[in-house]
């Protein structure tokens, strides 16, 4: 009989404990990227919004495992640069981001005991992107199929086609406030370390214009060099190996905003933890 009561106790309380460890969250804020087509953090004219949802599992009162999906659009453009040489290059891009991530969060303080706590997070993410730009007729043109720097074209073995779905390392931190035991509001900044320099479709040097024209056509030539679209711009396509981008560092994108979470199945046992069985389980299994 004693063993039966013990078994019933664990069977009964397990779903409750699991539910009380889950926090459903929403994220909203700003997004931007840094690479060959931007110079500043959160550049004024190309900063966009970001939205997301999260499911958080409370491993301990100071460690959280968080899975999430985030959607945003980021971009950059030479026309907003302060560098006259970059303005003459006249390149631009945008891309939608679909990101799934799993990160671990560590809180400096126990939010069941304190009203706020700084926290940090890091983990792994998979994201999908597909850079595009608008031509002179304002038509959207996806850039990867054009091989604007010779990716996949014969004669350029160092220019491999890039994948549109890749891995990234998300990391960052913020401060979270406990409105009560169940509702929390965080302010956070999250960076994404990427493993590609083609997030913006710009990385290396110009290839021979005739090679690009033969392999991919006139549209690829037009989108690879756009200085001729400017009033008084140079109409001549740059010489082979003229600098187009900078491969020294990878691109990255980032989010900043508000993360709100709510804990499932919470109760109140008078200890401040809010953890209580609501299922009529035997509270004294022995």
C-alpha positions as a Markdown table, in Angstrom:
| # | Residue | x | y | z |
|---|---|---|---|---|
| 1 | Unk | 0.0 | 0.0 | 0.0 |
| 2 | Unk | 2.9 | 2.3 | 0.9 |
| 3 | Unk | 4.5 | 1.7 | -2.5 |
| 4 | Unk | 1.3 | 2.2 | -4.3 |
| 5 | Unk | 0.8 | 5.6 | -2.7 |
| 6 | Unk | 4.3 | 6.6 | -3.6 |
| 7 | Unk | 3.8 | 5.6 | -7.2 |
| 8 | Unk | 0.5 | 7.5 | -7.4 |
| 9 | Unk | 2.1 | 10.5 | -5.9 |
| 10 | Unk | 4.9 | 10.7 | -8.6 |
| 11 | Unk | 2.5 | 9.9 | -11.5 |
| 12 | Unk | 0.2 | 12.6 | -10.3 |
| 13 | Unk | 2.7 | 15.3 | -9.6 |
| 14 | Unk | 5.0 | 14.8 | -12.6 |
| 15 | Unk | 2.7 | 16.7 | -15.2 |
| 16 | Unk | 2.2 | 19.5 | -12.7 |
| 17 | Unk | 5.9 | 20.0 | -12.0 |
| 18 | Unk | 6.6 | 19.9 | -15.8 |
| 19 | Unk | 3.8 | 22.4 | -16.5 |
| 20 | Unk | 5.0 | 24.7 | -13.8 |
| 21 | Unk | 8.5 | 24.7 | -15.4 |
| 22 | Unk | 7.2 | 25.9 | -18.8 |
| 23 | Unk | 7.1 | 29.6 | -19.7 |
| 24 | Unk | 5.5 | 30.8 | -22.9 |
| 25 | Unk | 7.0 | 34.0 | -24.3 |
| 26 | Unk | 6.7 | 36.6 | -27.0 |
| 27 | Unk | 9.4 | 38.9 | -28.4 |
| 28 | Unk | 9.1 | 42.2 | -30.2 |
| 29 | Unk | 11.8 | 44.7 | -31.0 |
| 30 | Unk | 14.2 | 46.0 | -33.6 |
| 31 | Unk | 16.6 | 44.2 | -36.0 |
| 32 | Unk | 19.6 | 45.1 | -38.2 |
| 33 | Unk | 22.7 | 43.6 | -39.7 |
| 34 | Unk | 26.3 | 44.5 | -40.0 |
| 35 | Unk | 28.5 | 43.8 | -43.0 |
| 36 | Unk | 29.7 | 45.3 | -46.3 |
| 37 | Unk | 26.6 | 47.5 | -46.7 |
| 38 | Unk | 26.3 | 49.1 | -43.3 |
| 39 | Unk | 28.6 | 51.1 | -41.0 |
| 40 | Unk | 26.7 | 51.7 | -37.8 |
| 41 | Unk | 24.9 | 49.7 | -35.1 |
| 42 | Unk | 21.1 | 50.0 | -35.8 |
| 43 | Unk | 21.5 | 52.4 | -38.7 |
| 44 | Unk | 18.6 | 54.7 | -38.8 |
| 45 | Unk | 17.3 | 54.2 | -42.3 |
| 46 | Unk | 17.6 | 50.4 | -42.5 |
| 47 | Unk | 16.6 | 49.2 | -39.0 |
| 48 | Unk | 13.4 | 47.1 | -39.1 |
| 49 | Unk | 11.1 | 45.3 | -36.6 |
| 50 | Unk | 11.4 | 41.8 | -35.4 |
| 51 | Unk | 8.8 | 39.5 | -33.8 |
| 52 | Unk | 9.1 | 36.1 | -32.2 |
| 53 | Unk | 7.7 | 33.4 | -29.9 |
| 54 | Unk | 9.5 | 31.3 | -27.3 |
| 55 | Unk | 9.0 | 28.3 | -25.1 |
| 56 | Unk | 11.2 | 28.3 | -22.1 |
| 57 | Unk | 11.9 | 25.3 | -19.8 |
| 58 | Unk | 13.0 | 26.2 | -16.2 |
| 59 | Unk | 15.8 | 23.7 | -15.4 |
| 60 | Unk | 16.6 | 25.4 | -12.2 |
| 61 | Unk | 15.5 | 28.7 | -10.7 |
| 62 | Unk | 18.6 | 30.4 | -12.3 |
| 63 | Unk | 18.9 | 28.4 | -15.5 |
| 64 | Unk | 16.4 | 28.4 | -18.4 |
| 65 | Unk | 16.4 | 26.5 | -21.7 |
| 66 | Unk | 14.8 | 28.5 | -24.4 |
| 67 | Unk | 13.6 | 27.5 | -27.8 |
| 68 | Unk | 12.3 | 30.2 | -30.2 |
| 69 | Unk | 11.3 | 31.3 | -33.6 |
| 70 | Unk | 12.0 | 34.8 | -34.8 |
| 71 | Unk | 11.1 | 36.6 | -38.0 |
| 72 | Unk | 12.5 | 39.8 | -39.4 |
| 73 | Unk | 13.6 | 41.7 | -42.4 |
| 74 | Unk | 17.1 | 43.4 | -42.5 |
| 75 | Unk | 19.1 | 45.2 | -45.1 |
| 76 | Unk | 21.7 | 47.7 | -46.0 |
| 77 | Unk | 22.5 | 50.2 | -48.8 |
| 78 | Unk | 25.6 | 52.2 | -49.9 |
| 79 | Unk | 23.5 | 55.3 | -50.5 |
| 80 | Unk | 23.2 | 55.8 | -46.7 |
| 81 | Unk | 27.0 | 55.6 | -46.3 |
| 82 | Unk | 29.2 | 58.6 | -45.4 |
| 83 | Unk | 32.0 | 57.1 | -47.5 |
| 84 | Unk | 32.0 | 58.6 | -51.0 |
| 85 | Unk | 33.7 | 55.5 | -52.4 |
| 86 | Unk | 30.9 | 53.3 | -51.1 |
| 87 | Unk | 28.2 | 55.6 | -52.3 |
| 88 | Unk | 29.7 | 55.3 | -55.8 |
| 89 | Unk | 29.5 | 51.5 | -55.5 |
| 90 | Unk | 25.7 | 51.9 | -55.0 |
| 91 | Unk | 24.9 | 48.4 | -53.9 |
| 92 | Unk | 21.9 | 47.5 | -51.7 |
| 93 | Unk | 20.1 | 44.4 | -50.4 |
| 94 | Unk | 17.4 | 43.2 | -48.1 |
| 95 | Unk | 16.5 | 39.7 | -46.8 |
| 96 | Unk | 13.8 | 38.1 | -44.7 |
| 97 | Unk | 15.1 | 36.0 | -41.8 |
| 98 | Unk | 13.4 | 32.9 | -40.5 |
| 99 | Unk | 15.3 | 31.7 | -37.4 |
| 100 | Unk | 14.8 | 28.8 | -35.0 |
| 101 | Unk | 17.1 | 28.8 | -32.0 |
| 102 | Unk | 17.8 | 27.0 | -28.8 |
| 103 | Unk | 19.7 | 28.9 | -26.1 |
| 104 | Unk | 20.6 | 28.5 | -22.4 |
| 105 | Unk | 19.8 | 31.4 | -20.2 |
| 106 | Unk | 21.7 | 32.1 | -16.9 |
| 107 | Unk | 20.3 | 34.5 | -14.3 |
| 108 | Unk | 22.5 | 36.2 | -11.8 |
| 109 | Unk | 19.6 | 36.2 | -9.2 |
| 110 | Unk | 16.7 | 34.0 | -8.4 |
| 111 | Unk | 13.6 | 35.8 | -9.8 |
| 112 | Unk | 11.4 | 34.1 | -7.2 |
| 113 | Unk | 13.4 | 36.0 | -4.5 |
| 114 | Unk | 14.3 | 39.2 | -6.4 |
| 115 | Unk | 12.3 | 41.5 | -8.5 |
| 116 | Unk | 14.9 | 41.7 | -11.3 |
| 117 | Unk | 18.0 | 40.0 | -12.5 |
| 118 | Unk | 20.7 | 40.5 | -15.2 |
| 119 | Unk | 21.0 | 37.4 | -17.5 |
| 120 | Unk | 23.1 | 36.1 | -20.4 |
| 121 | Unk | 22.4 | 33.6 | -23.0 |
| 122 | Unk | 24.1 | 31.6 | -25.8 |
| 123 | Unk | 23.2 | 28.6 | -28.0 |
| 124 | Unk | 22.7 | 27.5 | -31.5 |
| 125 | Unk | 20.4 | 28.7 | -34.3 |
| 126 | Unk | 19.3 | 27.7 | -37.8 |
| 127 | Unk | 18.2 | 30.5 | -40.1 |
| 128 | Unk | 17.0 | 30.9 | -43.7 |
| 129 | Unk | 17.8 | 34.0 | -45.7 |
| 130 | Unk | 17.6 | 35.0 | -49.4 |
| 131 | Unk | 19.1 | 38.3 | -50.3 |
| 132 | Unk | 17.4 | 40.5 | -52.9 |
| 133 | Unk | 17.5 | 44.0 | -54.3 |
| 134 | Unk | 15.4 | 46.2 | -56.6 |
| 135 | Unk | 16.5 | 47.0 | -60.1 |
| 136 | Unk | 16.1 | 50.3 | -61.9 |
| 137 | Unk | 12.4 | 49.4 | -62.6 |
| 138 | Unk | 11.8 | 48.8 | -58.9 |
| 139 | Unk | 11.4 | 45.0 | -59.5 |
| 140 | Unk | 12.5 | 42.6 | -56.8 |
| 141 | Unk | 15.5 | 40.6 | -58.0 |
| 142 | Unk | 16.9 | 37.7 | -55.9 |
| 143 | Unk | 20.7 | 37.8 | -56.0 |
| 144 | Unk | 22.0 | 34.3 | -55.3 |
| 145 | Unk | 21.0 | 32.9 | -58.7 |
| 146 | Unk | 22.9 | 35.7 | -60.4 |
| 147 | Unk | 26.3 | 34.7 | -59.0 |
| 148 | Unk | 27.2 | 38.4 | -58.7 |
| 149 | Unk | 30.8 | 37.6 | -57.6 |
| 150 | Unk | 31.2 | 34.5 | -59.8 |
| 151 | Unk | 29.9 | 31.9 | -57.3 |
| 152 | Unk | 29.7 | 28.6 | -59.1 |
| 153 | Unk | 31.0 | 30.0 | -62.4 |
| 154 | Unk | 33.8 | 28.1 | -64.2 |
| 155 | Unk | 37.2 | 29.7 | -63.8 |
| 156 | Unk | 36.5 | 30.9 | -60.2 |
| 157 | Unk | 37.1 | 27.9 | -58.0 |
| 158 | Unk | 37.4 | 30.0 | -54.8 |
| 159 | Unk | 33.8 | 31.3 | -55.3 |
| 160 | Unk | 31.5 | 28.5 | -54.0 |
| 161 | Unk | 27.7 | 29.0 | -54.1 |
| 162 | Unk | 26.4 | 29.8 | -50.6 |
| 163 | Unk | 23.6 | 28.0 | -48.8 |
| 164 | Unk | 20.5 | 29.9 | -48.0 |
| 165 | Unk | 19.9 | 27.9 | -44.8 |
| 166 | Unk | 22.8 | 28.0 | -42.4 |
| 167 | Unk | 23.7 | 27.8 | -38.7 |
| 168 | Unk | 24.5 | 30.7 | -36.4 |
| 169 | Unk | 25.6 | 31.2 | -32.8 |
| 170 | Unk | 23.2 | 33.4 | -30.9 |
| 171 | Unk | 24.5 | 35.1 | -27.8 |
| 172 | Unk | 23.6 | 38.2 | -25.7 |
| 173 | Unk | 22.0 | 39.3 | -22.5 |
| 174 | Unk | 19.7 | 41.7 | -20.8 |
| 175 | Unk | 17.8 | 42.3 | -17.6 |
| 176 | Unk | 14.5 | 40.7 | -16.6 |
| 177 | Unk | 11.9 | 41.9 | -14.2 |
| 178 | Unk | 9.6 | 39.7 | -12.2 |
| 179 | Unk | 6.1 | 41.3 | -12.2 |
| 180 | Unk | 5.0 | 38.3 | -10.1 |
| 181 | Unk | 6.0 | 34.6 | -9.9 |
| 182 | Unk | 4.5 | 33.9 | -13.3 |
| 183 | Unk | 4.9 | 37.0 | -15.4 |
| 184 | Unk | 8.3 | 38.3 | -16.4 |
| 185 | Unk | 9.4 | 41.1 | -18.7 |
| 186 | Unk | 12.9 | 41.3 | -20.1 |
| 187 | Unk | 14.9 | 43.9 | -22.1 |
| 188 | Unk | 17.6 | 42.1 | -24.1 |
| 189 | Unk | 20.1 | 42.4 | -27.0 |
| 190 | Unk | 20.9 | 39.3 | -29.0 |
| 191 | Unk | 23.7 | 39.0 | -31.6 |
| 192 | Unk | 24.0 | 36.3 | -34.2 |
| 193 | Unk | 27.5 | 35.2 | -35.3 |
| 194 | Unk | 27.3 | 33.9 | -38.8 |
| 195 | Unk | 29.6 | 31.6 | -40.8 |
| 196 | Unk | 29.1 | 33.3 | -44.2 |
| 197 | Unk | 30.2 | 36.6 | -45.7 |
| 198 | Unk | 27.5 | 36.4 | -48.3 |
| 199 | Unk | 24.5 | 37.3 | -46.1 |
| 200 | Unk | 24.4 | 40.5 | -48.1 |
| 201 | Unk | 25.7 | 38.9 | -51.3 |
| 202 | Unk | 28.8 | 41.0 | -51.1 |
| 203 | Unk | 32.2 | 39.6 | -50.1 |
| 204 | Unk | 35.2 | 39.5 | -52.5 |
| 205 | Unk | 36.2 | 41.2 | -55.8 |
| 206 | Unk | 34.6 | 41.8 | -59.2 |
| 207 | Unk | 35.0 | 39.1 | -61.7 |
| 208 | Unk | 35.5 | 39.6 | -65.5 |
| 209 | Unk | 32.4 | 41.2 | -66.9 |
| 210 | Unk | 32.4 | 39.0 | -70.0 |
| 211 | Unk | 32.6 | 35.8 | -67.8 |
| 212 | Unk | 29.6 | 37.0 | -65.8 |
| 213 | Unk | 27.6 | 38.0 | -68.9 |
| 214 | Unk | 28.2 | 34.7 | -70.6 |
| 215 | Unk | 27.4 | 32.6 | -67.6 |
| 216 | Unk | 24.5 | 34.5 | -66.1 |
| 217 | Unk | 23.3 | 37.2 | -68.5 |
| 218 | Unk | 22.8 | 41.0 | -68.5 |
| 219 | Unk | 20.7 | 41.1 | -65.3 |
| 220 | Unk | 23.6 | 39.6 | -63.3 |
| 221 | Unk | 26.0 | 42.3 | -64.7 |
| 222 | Unk | 23.5 | 45.0 | -63.9 |
| 223 | Unk | 23.0 | 43.9 | -60.3 |
| 224 | Unk | 26.7 | 43.2 | -59.7 |
| 225 | Unk | 27.8 | 46.8 | -60.4 |
| 226 | Unk | 25.3 | 49.7 | -60.0 |
| 227 | Unk | 27.5 | 52.7 | -59.9 |
| 228 | Unk | 26.3 | 53.5 | -63.5 |
| 229 | Unk | 22.8 | 54.1 | -62.2 |
| 230 | Unk | 23.9 | 57.2 | -60.3 |
| 231 | Unk | 23.8 | 60.7 | -61.8 |
| 232 | Unk | 27.3 | 61.2 | -63.1 |
| 233 | Unk | 28.3 | 57.7 | -62.1 |
| 234 | Unk | 31.0 | 55.7 | -63.9 |
| 235 | Unk | 29.3 | 53.7 | -66.7 |
| 236 | Unk | 32.3 | 51.3 | -67.0 |
| 237 | Unk | 32.1 | 48.0 | -65.2 |
| 238 | Unk | 35.1 | 47.6 | -62.8 |
| 239 | Unk | 38.2 | 45.7 | -63.9 |
| 240 | Unk | 38.5 | 42.0 | -62.9 |
| 241 | Unk | 39.7 | 41.7 | -59.2 |
| 242 | Unk | 38.7 | 45.3 | -58.3 |
| 243 | Unk | 37.5 | 45.3 | -54.8 |
| 244 | Unk | 33.8 | 44.8 | -54.3 |
| 245 | Unk | 33.5 | 43.7 | -50.7 |
| 246 | Unk | 35.7 | 42.8 | -47.7 |
| 247 | Unk | 36.1 | 39.1 | -46.9 |
| 248 | Unk | 38.1 | 39.8 | -43.7 |
| 249 | Unk | 35.1 | 39.4 | -41.3 |
| 250 | Unk | 31.8 | 37.5 | -41.5 |
| 251 | Unk | 28.4 | 39.3 | -41.5 |
| 252 | Unk | 26.1 | 39.2 | -38.5 |
| 253 | Unk | 22.6 | 40.3 | -37.6 |
| 254 | Unk | 21.1 | 41.2 | -34.2 |
| 255 | Unk | 17.9 | 41.9 | -32.4 |
| 256 | Unk | 17.0 | 44.2 | -29.4 |
| 257 | Unk | 13.7 | 44.4 | -27.7 |
| 258 | Unk | 11.2 | 43.2 | -25.1 |
| 259 | Unk | 10.8 | 39.5 | -24.1 |
| 260 | Unk | 7.6 | 38.8 | -22.1 |
| 261 | Unk | 7.1 | 35.3 | -20.6 |
| 262 | Unk | 4.2 | 33.7 | -18.6 |
| 263 | Unk | 4.6 | 30.5 | -16.6 |
| 264 | Unk | 2.0 | 27.7 | -17.0 |
| 265 | Unk | 0.2 | 25.9 | -14.2 |
| 266 | Unk | 1.4 | 28.1 | -11.4 |
| 267 | Unk | -0.1 | 28.0 | -7.9 |
| 268 | Unk | 0.9 | 29.4 | -4.6 |
| 269 | Unk | 2.1 | 27.4 | -1.6 |
| 270 | Unk | 3.2 | 30.4 | 0.5 |
| 271 | Unk | 6.9 | 29.9 | -0.2 |
| 272 | Unk | 7.2 | 32.4 | -3.0 |
| 273 | Unk | 7.8 | 29.7 | -5.5 |
| 274 | Unk | 4.2 | 29.5 | -6.6 |
| 275 | Unk | 4.5 | 25.7 | -6.9 |
| 276 | Unk | 1.5 | 23.7 | -5.7 |
| 277 | Unk | -0.3 | 20.6 | -6.8 |
| 278 | Unk | -3.8 | 21.4 | -8.1 |
| 279 | Unk | -4.7 | 17.9 | -9.0 |
| 280 | Unk | -5.7 | 16.4 | -5.7 |
| 281 | Unk | -2.5 | 14.4 | -5.4 |
| 282 | Unk | -1.7 | 12.8 | -2.0 |
| 283 | Unk | 0.6 | 15.4 | -0.5 |
| 284 | Unk | 2.0 | 12.9 | 2.0 |
| 285 | Unk | 3.0 | 9.8 | -0.1 |
| 286 | Unk | 4.4 | 8.1 | 3.0 |
